[in-house]
């Protein structure tokens, strides 16, 4: 099992650490960086074990036949990871195509 993350999603993670700090969700930039890194680590380690559902049609703009899984990071925030799977030399590959949280996309789920 392997998890790959599209470059645009990686860019989002990079920007997210600064957004969270600038909007004062975290008092220190290093705390914000740790939050984002922990989220990435959780996705890479556990995406294959999470319950996943077919992504609603709204998310087809990010890819076809995608699924999504939820990652709760606090009592108020759930991150939704949108991905597709395919086989590569007998190995299942999870390709992360989009990520967003419940504050942004809850109405579409």
MOFENVEN-V608083 format. One record per backbone hydrogen bond with DSSP energy under -0.5 kcal/mol. NH is the residue of the N-H (numbers start at 1). CO is the residue of the C=O. If there is no record, write none. Layout:
nh->{NH,NH}
co->{CO,CO}
This chain:
nh->{2,4,4,6,9,10,11,12,13,14,15,16,17,18,18,19,20,21,22,23,24,25,26,32,33,34,35,36,37,38,39,40,41,42,43,44,45,46,47,49,50,50,53,55,59,60,61,62,63,67,68,69,70,71,73,74,79,80,81,81,82,82,83,84,86,88,91,93,94,95,95,96,96,97,97,98,100,102,104,105,106,108,109,109}
co->{92,2,94,96,6,6,7,8,9,10,11,12,13,14,15,15,16,17,18,19,21,20,20,28,29,30,31,32,33,34,35,36,37,38,39,40,41,42,43,46,46,47,68,66,56,57,58,59,60,83,53,81,51,79,77,77,71,100,69,79,80,98,67,95,93,91,88,86,2,84,93,4,94,82,95,82,80,78,101,101,102,105,105,106}
